[in-house]
């Protein structure tokens, strides 16, 4: 049976304009492995990284280019509060996704999202679709629109 996570992503993608397909890939646990599997650059993999606001306890999603990492100081300025790590149980409760399958779309609840401007350098980018073996690909602007991500500068080379 199809997982609930994958179903939620598929319905979000189906409603998108143009509608998008989910692609099955090899189980890729890193952006690098996903890039190899898809035959694309590592920065064409959009990673969904979550932090928790230390004051509000709200979760923030940073959709980040694969070979880059979130600069926490820049991220905290965008969020308007200091950010810290969050745990798998909290991520699951808020987004409905297990770590390894967190998608930028199809969340259980609305989440404040920032979208790495580095991703705009490519014609097509890919993100997890709710499981470790499913992804979807589209133009960066379409992905930013889908996740209502604010295009921002918050990442640095790893």
VOPAVEX-323252 format. One record per atom (N, C-alpha, C, O): residue number from 1; atom name; y, x, z. Coordinates in steps of 0.05 Angstrom, whole numbers. Layout:
% residues N
<NUM 'CA' <Y X Z>>
...
END
This chain:
% residues 158
<1 'N' <-24 17 0>>
<1 'CA' <0 0 0>>
<1 'C' <25 18 0>>
<1 'O' <25 40 11>>
<2 'N' <46 8 -12>>
<2 'CA' <71 23 -13>>
<2 'C' <85 22 14>>
<2 'O' <86 2 27>>
<3 'N' <95 45 22>>
<3 'CA' <108 46 48>>
<3 'C' <134 30 48>>
<3 'O' <146 26 27>>
<4 'N' <141 20 71>>
<4 'CA' <166 4 74>>
<4 'C' <190 21 66>>
<4 'O' <209 11 53>>
<5 'N' <189 46 73>>
<5 'CA' <212 65 66>>
<5 'C' <215 66 36>>
<5 'O' <238 64 26>>
<6 'N' <193 70 22>>
<6 'CA' <194 73 -7>>
<6 'C' <203 46 -20>>
<6 'O' <219 46 -39>>
<7 'N' <194 24 -9>>
<7 'CA' <202 -3 -19>>
<7 'C' <232 -7 -16>>
<7 'O' <245 -17 -35>>
<8 'N' <243 1 7>>
<8 'CA' <272 -2 11>>
<8 'C' <288 14 -9>>
<8 'O' <308 5 -21>>
<9 'N' <279 39 -14>>
<9 'CA' <293 56 -34>>
<9 'C' <290 44 -61>>
<9 'O' <310 43 -76>>
<10 'N' <266 35 -69>>
<10 'CA' <262 24 -95>>
<10 'C' <280 0 -100>>
<10 'O' <290 -4 -122>>
<11 'N' <283 -18 -80>>
<11 'CA' <300 -41 -84>>
<11 'C' <329 -33 -87>>
<11 'O' <344 -45 -102>>
<12 'N' <338 -13 -72>>
<12 'CA' <366 -3 -75>>
<12 'C' <370 9 -103>>
<12 'O' <391 5 -115>>
<13 'N' <350 23 -113>>
<13 'CA' <352 36 -139>>
<13 'C' <351 15 -162>>
<13 'O' <364 18 -182>>
<14 'N' <335 -5 -158>>
<14 'CA' <332 -26 -178>>
<14 'C' <358 -41 -181>>
<14 'O' <365 -50 -203>>
<15 'N' <373 -45 -159>>
<15 'CA' <398 -59 -159>>
<15 'C' <421 -42 -170>>
<15 'O' <443 -52 -175>>
<16 'N' <416 -16 -173>>
<16 'CA' <437 3 -182>>
<16 'C' <443 -2 -212>>
<16 'O' <428 -14 -226>>
<17 'N' <466 9 -220>>
<17 'CA' <474 6 -248>>
<17 'C' <480 34 -260>>
<17 'O' <500 45 -252>>
<18 'N' <464 45 -278>>
<18 'CA' <439 33 -288>>
<18 'C' <417 34 -267>>
<18 'O' <418 51 -249>>
<19 'N' <396 17 -269>>
<19 'CA' <374 18 -250>>
<19 'C' <360 45 -252>>
<19 'O' <358 57 -273>>
<20 'N' <349 55 -230>>
<20 'CA' <337 81 -229>>
<20 'C' <308 79 -221>>
<20 'O' <300 61 -206>>
<21 'N' <292 98 -231>>
<21 'CA' <263 99 -225>>
<21 'C' <258 119 -203>>
<21 'O' <272 139 -200>>
<22 'N' <236 114 -189>>
<22 'CA' <226 134 -170>>
<22 'C' <205 151 -184>>
<22 'O' <189 141 -198>>
<23 'N' <207 177 -179>>
<23 'CA' <188 196 -191>>
<23 'C' <170 207 -170>>
<23 'O' <179 213 -148>>
<24 'N' <144 209 -176>>
<24 'CA' <126 221 -157>>
<24 'C' <124 251 -163>>
<24 'O' <121 259 -186>>
<25 'N' <126 268 -142>>
<25 'CA' <126 297 -146>>
<25 'C' <104 308 -128>>
<25 'O' <90 293 -114>>
<26 'N' <101 334 -129>>
<26 'CA' <83 347 -111>>
<26 'C' <96 345 -83>>
<26 'O' <120 341 -81>>
<27 'N' <80 347 -62>>
<27 'CA' <91 346 -36>>
<27 'C' <109 371 -32>>
<27 'O' <98 393 -31>>
<28 'N' <135 367 -31>>
<28 'CA' <153 390 -29>>
<28 'C' <168 387 -3>>
<28 'O' <183 369 1>>
<29 'N' <164 407 15>>
<29 'CA' <177 405 41>>
<29 'C' <203 420 42>>
<29 'O' <218 418 62>>
<30 'N' <210 435 21>>
<30 'CA' <236 448 20>>
<30 'C' <250 442 -6>>
<30 'O' <237 433 -25>>
<31 'N' <276 446 -6>>
<31 'CA' <291 441 -31>>
<31 'C' <281 459 -53>>
<31 'O' <280 452 -76>>
<32 'N' <274 484 -45>>
<32 'CA' <264 503 -65>>
<32 'C' <238 494 -78>>
<32 'O' <235 495 -102>>
<33 'N' <220 484 -61>>
<33 'CA' <194 474 -72>>
<33 'C' <199 449 -90>>
<33 'O' <186 446 -111>>
<34 'N' <217 432 -82>>
<34 'CA' <223 408 -98>>
<34 'C' <235 416 -125>>
<34 'O' <228 405 -145>>
<35 'N' <253 437 -125>>
<35 'CA' <265 446 -149>>
<35 'C' <244 458 -168>>
<35 'O' <245 453 -193>>
<36 'N' <225 473 -157>>
<36 'CA' <203 484 -174>>
<36 'C' <187 461 -186>>
<36 'O' <181 462 -210>>
<37 'N' <181 441 -170>>
<37 'CA' <165 419 -179>>
<37 'C' <179 403 -201>>
<37 'O' <167 393 -220>>
<38 'N' <206 401 -199>>
<38 'CA' <221 385 -219>>
<38 'C' <232 402 -242>>
<38 'O' <242 391 -261>>
<39 'N' <230 429 -239>>
<39 'CA' <241 446 -260>>
<39 'C' <271 446 -261>>
<39 'O' <282 446 -283>>
<40 'N' <284 446 -238>>
<40 'CA' <313 446 -237>>
<40 'C' <323 467 -218>>
<40 'O' <308 480 -204>>
<41 'N' <350 470 -216>>
<41 'CA' <362 489 -198>>
<41 'C' <360 478 -169>>
<41 'O' <359 454 -165>>
<42 'N' <359 496 -150>>
<42 'CA' <356 488 -122>>
<42 'C' <380 470 -114>>
<42 'O' <377 451 -99>>
<43 'N' <404 477 -124>>
<43 'CA' <428 461 -117>>
<43 'C' <428 433 -130>>
<43 'O' <445 416 -124>>
<44 'N' <408 427 -147>>
<44 'CA' <406 400 -159>>
<44 'C' <389 382 -141>>
<44 'O' <386 358 -146>>
<45 'N' <379 393 -119>>
<45 'CA' <364 377 -99>>
<45 'C' <385 370 -78>>
<45 'O' <397 387 -65>>
<46 'N' <388 343 -74>>
<46 'CA' <407 334 -53>>
<46 'C' <391 329 -28>>
<46 'O' <375 310 -26>>
<47 'N' <397 345 -7>>
<47 'CA' <383 342 19>>
<47 'C' <399 323 36>>
<47 'O' <424 324 36>>
<48 'N' <385 306 50>>
<48 'CA' <399 287 69>>
<48 'C' <396 298 97>>
<48 'O' <375 298 109>>
<49 'N' <419 307 108>>
<49 'CA' <419 320 135>>
<49 'C' <435 303 154>>
<49 'O' <457 295 149>>
<50 'N' <423 297 177>>
<50 'CA' <436 279 197>>
<50 'C' <444 294 222>>
<50 'O' <429 311 232>>
<51 'N' <468 288 231>>
<51 'CA' <478 298 257>>
<51 'C' <487 275 274>>
<51 'O' <493 253 263>>
<52 'N' <488 279 300>>
<52 'CA' <497 258 318>>
<52 'C' <524 266 330>>
<52 'O' <528 288 339>>
<53 'N' <542 246 330>>
<53 'CA' <568 251 342>>
<53 'C' <565 253 373>>
<53 'O' <553 236 385>>
<54 'N' <576 274 384>>
<54 'CA' <573 279 413>>
<54 'C' <588 260 430>>
<54 'O' <582 256 453>>
<55 'N' <609 247 419>>
<55 'CA' <624 227 434>>
<55 'C' <614 199 429>>
<55 'O' <609 184 447>>
<56 'N' <611 192 403>>
<56 'CA' <604 164 396>>
<56 'C' <574 159 396>>
<56 'O' <565 136 397>>
<57 'N' <558 180 394>>
<57 'CA' <529 179 391>>
<57 'C' <521 166 364>>
<57 'O' <498 159 359>>
<58 'N' <541 163 346>>
<58 'CA' <536 153 320>>
<58 'C' <523 175 302>>
<58 'O' <528 198 306>>
<59 'N' <506 166 283>>
<59 'CA' <495 186 265>>
<59 'C' <513 188 240>>
<59 'O' <524 169 231>>
<60 'N' <514 213 230>>
<60 'CA' <529 218 205>>
<60 'C' <509 231 185>>
<60 'O' <494 248 193>>
<61 'N' <511 223 160>>
<61 'CA' <494 234 140>>
<61 'C' <510 253 122>>
<61 'O' <531 245 112>>
<62 'N' <499 277 117>>
<62 'CA' <512 296 99>>
<62 'C' <492 301 76>>
<62 'O' <471 313 80>>
<63 'N' <499 292 53>>
<63 'CA' <483 296 29>>
<63 'C' <491 323 17>>
<63 'O' <513 326 7>>
<64 'N' <473 343 19>>
<64 'CA' <481 371 15>>
<64 'C' <464 384 -7>>
<64 'O' <440 379 -9>>
<65 'N' <477 400 -23>>
<65 'CA' <463 415 -45>>
<65 'C' <442 433 -33>>
<65 'O' <446 445 -12>>
<66 'N' <419 434 -47>>
<66 'CA' <395 447 -36>>
<66 'C' <397 475 -27>>
<66 'O' <383 482 -7>>
<67 'N' <413 492 -39>>
<67 'CA' <414 520 -31>>
<67 'C' <437 525 -11>>
<67 'O' <444 548 -5>>
<68 'N' <449 504 -1>>
<68 'CA' <472 506 16>>
<68 'C' <465 494 44>>
<68 'O' <446 479 47>>
<69 'N' <482 500 63>>
<69 'CA' <479 488 90>>
<69 'C' <505 476 99>>
<69 'O' <526 483 90>>
<70 'N' <502 457 117>>
<70 'CA' <526 443 128>>
<70 'C' <540 462 147>>
<70 'O' <529 474 165>>
<71 'N' <566 466 141>>
<71 'CA' <583 482 159>>
<71 'C' <592 462 181>>
<71 'O' <608 444 176>>
<72 'N' <582 466 205>>
<72 'CA' <586 446 227>>
<72 'C' <615 442 234>>
<72 'O' <623 420 242>>
<73 'N' <631 463 232>>
<73 'CA' <660 460 239>>
<73 'C' <674 442 219>>
<73 'O' <689 424 226>>
<74 'N' <668 446 193>>
<74 'CA' <679 429 172>>
<74 'C' <669 400 175>>
<74 'O' <684 381 173>>
<75 'N' <643 398 181>>
<75 'CA' <630 371 184>>
<75 'C' <643 356 207>>
<75 'O' <648 332 205>>
<76 'N' <648 370 230>>
<76 'CA' <660 357 253>>
<76 'C' <688 347 247>>
<76 'O' <696 326 257>>
<77 'N' <703 362 231>>
<77 'CA' <730 353 224>>
<77 'C' <728 327 207>>
<77 'O' <745 309 211>>
<78 'N' <709 326 190>>
<78 'CA' <705 302 173>>
<78 'C' <697 278 191>>
<78 'O' <707 256 187>>
<79 'N' <679 283 210>>
<79 'CA' <669 262 227>>
<79 'C' <689 254 248>>
<79 'O' <689 231 259>>
<80 'N' <708 272 254>>
<80 'CA' <728 267 275>>
<80 'C' <717 270 303>>
<80 'O' <729 259 322>>
<81 'N' <695 284 306>>
<81 'CA' <684 289 333>>
<81 'C' <664 312 331>>
<81 'O' <654 318 309>>
<82 'N' <658 326 353>>
<82 'CA' <638 347 352>>
<82 'C' <611 335 345>>
<82 'O' <604 313 352>>
<83 'N' <595 351 330>>
<83 'CA' <569 342 321>>
<83 'C' <547 359 332>>
<83 'O' <550 383 336>>
<84 'N' <525 346 338>>
<84 'CA' <501 360 348>>
<84 'C' <476 350 334>>
<84 'O' <477 332 317>>
<85 'N' <454 363 340>>
<85 'CA' <428 355 328>>
<85 'C' <420 327 339>>
<85 'O' <429 319 360>>
<86 'N' <403 314 323>>
<86 'CA' <392 289 332>>
<86 'C' <362 292 330>>
<86 'O' <352 311 319>>
<87 'N' <347 272 340>>
<87 'CA' <317 276 339>>
<87 'C' <304 256 320>>
<87 'O' <317 237 311>>
<88 'N' <279 261 314>>
<88 'CA' <264 246 294>>
<88 'C' <262 217 301>>
<88 'O' <264 200 284>>
<89 'N' <259 210 327>>
<89 'CA' <257 182 335>>
<89 'C' <283 167 330>>
<89 'O' <282 144 321>>
<90 'N' <305 180 336>>
<90 'CA' <331 168 331>>
<90 'C' <336 164 301>>
<90 'O' <346 143 292>>
<91 'N' <329 185 285>>
<91 'CA' <332 183 256>>
<91 'C' <316 159 245>>
<91 'O' <325 144 229>>
<92 'N' <291 157 255>>
<92 'CA' <273 135 246>>
<92 'C' <285 108 254>>
<92 'O' <285 89 238>>
<93 'N' <295 106 279>>
<93 'CA' <306 80 288>>
<93 'C' <331 71 272>>
<93 'O' <334 48 266>>
<94 'N' <348 91 266>>
<94 'CA' <374 84 253>>
<94 'C' <370 81 223>>
<94 'O' <381 63 210>>
<95 'N' <355 99 210>>
<95 'CA' <353 99 181>>
<95 'C' <328 86 171>>
<95 'O' <328 76 148>>
<96 'N' <307 85 187>>
<96 'CA' <281 74 178>>
<96 'C' <265 95 164>>
<96 'O' <243 89 153>>
<97 'N' <274 120 163>>
<97 'CA' <259 142 150>>
<97 'C' <248 162 169>>
<97 'O' <260 168 190>>
<98 'N' <225 173 162>>
<98 'CA' <214 195 177>>
<98 'C' <226 221 165>>
<98 'O' <233 221 141>>
<99 'N' <229 242 181>>
<99 'CA' <239 267 171>>
<99 'C' <220 277 149>>
<99 'O' <196 275 151>>
<100 'N' <233 287 127>>
<100 'CA' <217 295 104>>
<100 'C' <219 275 82>>
<100 'O' <214 281 59>>
<101 'N' <226 250 89>>
<101 'CA' <229 230 68>>
<101 'C' <257 216 69>>
<101 'O' <261 196 55>>
<102 'N' <275 227 85>>
<102 'CA' <301 213 88>>
<102 'C' <316 213 61>>
<102 'O' <320 234 49>>
<103 'N' <323 189 53>>
<103 'CA' <336 185 27>>
<103 'C' <366 179 32>>
<103 'O' <373 170 54>>
<104 'N' <383 185 12>>
<104 'CA' <411 178 16>>
<104 'C' <415 147 13>>
<104 'O' <436 137 21>>
<105 'N' <395 133 2>>
<105 'CA' <397 104 -1>>
<105 'C' <375 89 13>>
<105 'O' <355 101 20>>
<106 'N' <378 63 17>>
<106 'CA' <357 47 29>>
<106 'C' <355 49 59>>
<106 'O' <333 44 70>>
<107 'N' <377 56 72>>
<107 'CA' <377 58 101>>
<107 'C' <375 30 114>>
<107 'O' <383 10 102>>
<108 'N' <363 29 138>>
<108 'CA' <362 4 153>>
<108 'C' <389 -5 161>>
<108 'O' <395 -29 161>>
<109 'N' <407 13 168>>
<109 'CA' <434 6 177>>
<109 'C' <454 23 161>>
<109 'O' <447 44 151>>
<110 'N' <478 13 159>>
<110 'CA' <499 28 145>>
<110 'C' <504 54 160>>
<110 'O' <504 54 185>>
<111 'N' <509 75 146>>
<111 'CA' <513 101 159>>
<111 'C' <536 115 146>>
<111 'O' <539 115 121>>
<112 'N' <553 127 162>>
<112 'CA' <576 142 151>>
<112 'C' <566 167 136>>
<112 'O' <552 183 148>>
<113 'N' <573 169 110>>
<113 'CA' <560 189 93>>
<113 'C' <582 206 79>>
<113 'O' <602 196 69>>
<114 'N' <576 232 79>>
<114 'CA' <593 252 65>>
<114 'C' <576 265 44>>
<114 'O' <553 271 49>>
<115 'N' <587 269 20>>
<115 'CA' <573 278 -3>>
<115 'C' <584 305 -12>>
<115 'O' <608 307 -18>>
<116 'N' <567 325 -13>>
<116 'CA' <575 352 -19>>
<116 'C' <587 355 -48>>
<116 'O' <573 349 -67>>
<117 'N' <612 363 -50>>
<117 'CA' <625 365 -76>>
<117 'C' <610 385 -95>>
<117 'O' <612 383 -119>>
<118 'N' <594 404 -83>>
<118 'CA' <578 423 -100>>
<118 'C' <559 408 -118>>
<118 'O' <553 417 -140>>
<119 'N' <549 384 -109>>
<119 'CA' <530 369 -125>>
<119 'C' <542 359 -151>>
<119 'O' <528 353 -170>>
<120 'N' <569 358 -153>>
<120 'CA' <582 348 -177>>
<120 'C' <582 368 -200>>
<120 'O' <590 361 -222>>
<121 'N' <572 392 -194>>
<121 'CA' <571 412 -215>>
<121 'C' <548 407 -235>>
<121 'O' <547 421 -256>>
<122 'N' <531 388 -230>>
<122 'CA' <508 384 -247>>
<122 'C' <509 357 -260>>
<122 'O' <521 338 -250>>
<123 'N' <495 355 -283>>
<123 'CA' <493 329 -297>>
<123 'C' <474 310 -282>>
<123 'O' <478 286 -282>>
<124 'N' <453 322 -271>>
<124 'CA' <433 305 -258>>
<124 'C' <424 319 -232>>
<124 'O' <421 343 -231>>
<125 'N' <422 303 -211>>
<125 'CA' <412 313 -185>>
<125 'C' <389 295 -175>>
<125 'O' <386 273 -185>>
<126 'N' <374 305 -156>>
<126 'CA' <351 291 -146>>
<126 'C' <352 289 -116>>
<126 'O' <361 307 -102>>
<127 'N' <342 267 -105>>
<127 'CA' <341 264 -76>>
<127 'C' <314 250 -68>>
<127 'O' <301 238 -84>>
<128 'N' <307 254 -43>>
<128 'CA' <283 241 -32>>
<128 'C' <285 211 -34>>
<128 'O' <307 200 -32>>
<129 'N' <262 198 -38>>
<129 'CA' <262 169 -41>>
<129 'C' <246 155 -19>>
<129 'O' <233 135 -24>>
<130 'N' <246 166 5>>
<130 'CA' <234 152 27>>
<130 'C' <207 163 36>>
<130 'O' <197 156 57>>
<131 'N' <195 181 20>>
<131 'CA' <171 195 28>>
<131 'C' <173 224 19>>
<131 'O' <190 231 3>>
<132 'N' <155 241 30>>
<132 'CA' <156 269 21>>
<132 'C' <148 274 -8>>
<132 'O' <151 296 -18>>
<133 'N' <136 254 -21>>
<133 'CA' <127 259 -49>>
<133 'C' <142 242 -70>>
<133 'O' <134 242 -93>>
<134 'N' <163 228 -61>>
<134 'CA' <178 212 -81>>
<134 'C' <207 220 -82>>
<134 'O' <219 225 -61>>
<135 'N' <218 222 -106>>
<135 'CA' <246 228 -110>>
<135 'C' <258 210 -130>>
<135 'O' <243 196 -145>>
<136 'N' <284 209 -132>>
<136 'CA' <297 196 -155>>
<136 'C' <319 215 -165>>
<136 'O' <330 231 -150>>
<137 'N' <325 212 -190>>
<137 'CA' <346 230 -202>>
<137 'C' <367 213 -216>>
<137 'O' <361 192 -227>>
<138 'N' <392 222 -215>>
<138 'CA' <414 208 -229>>
<138 'C' <438 227 -230>>
<138 'O' <437 249 -220>>
<139 'N' <459 217 -242>>
<139 'CA' <484 232 -243>>
<139 'C' <495 233 -214>>
<139 'O' <492 214 -199>>
<140 'N' <508 255 -207>>
<140 'CA' <519 258 -179>>
<140 'C' <538 236 -171>>
<140 'O' <536 226 -148>>
<141 'N' <555 227 -189>>
<141 'CA' <574 206 -182>>
<141 'C' <560 180 -176>>
<141 'O' <568 165 -158>>
<142 'N' <538 175 -190>>
<142 'CA' <523 150 -185>>
<142 'C' <510 152 -157>>
<142 'O' <509 132 -143>>
<143 'N' <499 175 -150>>
<143 'CA' <487 178 -124>>
<143 'C' <508 175 -102>>
<143 'O' <503 162 -81>>
<144 'N' <531 187 -106>>
<144 'CA' <553 185 -86>>
<144 'C' <561 155 -83>>
<144 'O' <565 146 -60>>
<145 'N' <562 141 -105>>
<145 'CA' <569 112 -104>>
<145 'C' <547 96 -89>>
<145 'O' <553 79 -73>>
<146 'N' <522 103 -96>>
<146 'CA' <499 89 -84>>
<146 'C' <499 91 -54>>
<146 'O' <493 72 -39>>
<147 'N' <505 115 -44>>
<147 'CA' <504 119 -15>>
<147 'C' <531 116 -2>>
<147 'O' <534 121 22>>
<148 'N' <551 108 -18>>
<148 'CA' <578 105 -8>>
<148 'C' <587 131 6>>
<148 'O' <600 130 27>>
<149 'N' <580 153 -7>>
<149 'CA' <587 179 4>>
<149 'C' <615 188 -3>>
<149 'O' <623 186 -26>>
<150 'N' <629 198 17>>
<150 'CA' <656 209 12>>
<150 'C' <653 237 2>>
<150 'O' <642 254 16>>
<151 'N' <662 243 -22>>
<151 'CA' <659 270 -34>>
<151 'C' <677 289 -18>>
<151 'O' <701 285 -17>>
<152 'N' <664 309 -7>>
<152 'CA' <678 327 12>>
<152 'C' <668 356 9>>
<152 'O' <647 361 -3>>
<153 'N' <683 374 20>>
<153 'CA' <675 403 22>>
<153 'C' <666 408 50>>
<153 'O' <683 409 68>>
<154 'N' <641 412 54>>
<154 'CA' <631 418 82>>
<154 'C' <607 437 82>>
<154 'O' <596 443 103>>
<155 'N' <600 447 58>>
<155 'CA' <576 464 57>>
<155 'C' <583 493 51>>
<155 'O' <604 499 41>>
<156 'N' <564 511 57>>
<156 'CA' <567 539 51>>
<156 'C' <540 550 42>>
<156 'O' <519 538 47>>
<157 'N' <541 572 27>>
<157 'CA' <516 585 18>>
<157 'C' <499 592 42>>
<157 'O' <509 601 62>>
<158 'N' <472 588 39>>
<158 'CA' <454 596 61>>
<158 'C' <450 626 61>>
<158 'O' <436 636 78>>
END
